[in-house]
Amino acid sequence: MKENRCPQCGASLDPTATSCKYCGEPITPAAPQQQAPAAQPMYQMPNPQPQQPAANTGINPAWPIKSKIVAGILAIFLGSLGIHKFYLGQTGLGVIYLIFCWTGIPAVVGFIEGIIYLCSNDHNFQVKNRVRLQ
């Protein structure tokens, strides 16, 4: 029995599903398979063309280009002033960090965010902060 999979995200699907419950990709019903002729070779050569990446990666080409490492270093050393937020284009949060810098809380949060920035993978960093990496 063939298992139905989403062509976009690869999640397992119910055979009667019309769209993926995870990514929302519409699912077209598969055409009935015909019986293969009996004289097929046991081994087929792999397709020499590489797989094309998915068209929808969730990254908008209009987002500004920033560096993940610079954002992480700014967060660790100047996180108490919110400089990393200004760098990433989140001006409102940067102002909040500046207002509360005297409490020391933004310094702790900035240090933790810097570690998270440096440890996160590139795709998650880009989507979460709405930037493209250089």
N, C-alpha and C positions, 0 to 999 in steps of 0.2 A: 504494500500500500504506500503510495507516494504522499509525503507530508507537504502540506501547503506552507509556503514561506513568503513573507513580504518582499517584493523586489527592491524596496527602498532600504529598509533597516534589517531585514533578514529574520524577523521574529516569526515564531510559529503561529499559524493562523487556523481558525476554525474552517473546515471545508466549505461552509455556507457563508463565510464572511464576504462582504462587499467592499470593505475598507479595513485597513490595519488599525487596530485599537491603540497602538502605540504612537505611530507617526502620522496616521490619517491618510496614507497613500491609498487611492482607489485600487481595488483588486479586480482584474478582469478574469472571468471564468476561463479555465484552460480548455482548449479544444480536445476532444477525445483522441487518444493516442491510437495509431494504427499498429498492427502487428508487424514487427521488423522481419525482413527476409531471413531465412535460416542460414544463408551463406555469408554472414558477416565475419570480418576478421576478429580475432579475440582481443587484439590490442589496436587501439587507434592512436595516431600521433596527436600530441597536445596541440592546441591552437597556438601558433607562433605569435599572434598579436596580443600585446599586453591588455589587461582589463583596464577599461576607462574608469577614472574615479567618479564617484557619485556627483551629479550635477549640483545638488543642493547640499552644501556643507554647512550652511547656517552662518556663513561669514559674508557680510555685505562689503562689496568692493569700495563703497563710499566711506567706510570707516577710516579714521586717521591711522597712520602707520606709527607704531610705538614699539619700544623695546621692553620685553618682559624682564630682563636683567636690570635695566635702569630703574624700572618701577619697583622691583624688589629691593634694590640697594637704597633707593630714596625712602621706601617704607621703613626699612630697618633703622637707618640713621637719622632721617628727618620726619619720621612718622608722627611725632608729637605735634608737628606744625601742619600736617596734612599735605605736604608737598607732593607726595605720590598721587594723591587724589587730583590735585591740580594738573599734574603731568598726564594723567589718564583722561582728563577732560571732565571730571566729576566735580565741578566748581562748588556746587552746593555742599557736598560732603567735605570738601576742603575748607570751606568757611566754618562749618561746624567744628572741625578739628581745631582750627585756629581759635575759636571762641572758648573751647574747653581745654586748651593746651596747658593751662595753669594747674589743672587737676591731676595730670599725669596719666589719665585714662587713655587719651589718644596715643600716648607713647607705647603703652602696652599693646593696644589694638593694632597700631601701625607695625610694631615688631612682628606680631603674629601674622598680619597680612603680608608682610615682606617674605616670611618663610613660606606662606601659602603660594604667593606669586612665583617664587623660585622653584617650588616643588611641583606645581601643577603642570599638566601637559599643555602644549602650545594651543591646541584646539579649544580646550576648556577655557584657557586664559583669554583667548580672543573673543569667544562668544560671551563670556561673563562680563568682560570689561568693554565690549563693543569697540575693539581696536583690531588692526591687522598687525602682524609682526613683521619687522624688517628683516 
